[in-house]
Amino acid sequence: MNKGVKFILIILAIALIGIVSAYFVLGRANTAPAHLIVESGSVSVDTGNGYVAALDEMDLSEHDKVKTGNGRATLILYDSVLLSLNPNTEVIIEDLTKQYPKVKQTEGSTWTKFADVVGVKNVDIETPDTVATVRGTEFGVEITETGTVVVVIEGTVDVTGNG
């Protein structure tokens, strides 16, 4: 074999080892079920012991509550659902079942972007008078004095009134 062919075979072997290594490292990487990005202002979290100041990029669990005062934050579920919380909004992580996570929005307004990239089939956003079930879409939910307003930009949202 000449030197050129040997060089190409060595480069291909190194590339193959790199690709296989990356596959196993990325395949085993744990996706946090829920984490919070603090965008600005006052954001607090209640993990069961009362509200405390939220930390940027903190992991969250089922039944944790997030409240924005004058701040903004983004709740990320399974790196697939981005729930942007506007000021004066409160949400509770009701269920972190990977295929069907559920968030309860008790006040304020949110904007949700959902892409089925890691096994999430749909996400439910529940308000005091509505449940919005989402499959691969972009939509907003606002709780007003007269009820819940759901605005769909792209995709499908099934909306059911409570009562």
Protein Blocks (a to p, Z undefined) as FASTA:
>chain_A
ZZklmmmmmmmmmmmmmmmmmmmmmmmpccdfbdcddfbhjddddehgapadddehiacd
ehiacddfkbccdddehhlaccdddehiacddfblcfklgcdddfbdjdddddddfeopa
bdcdddfkbccddehiaddddddfkbccdddfbhcdddddeZZ
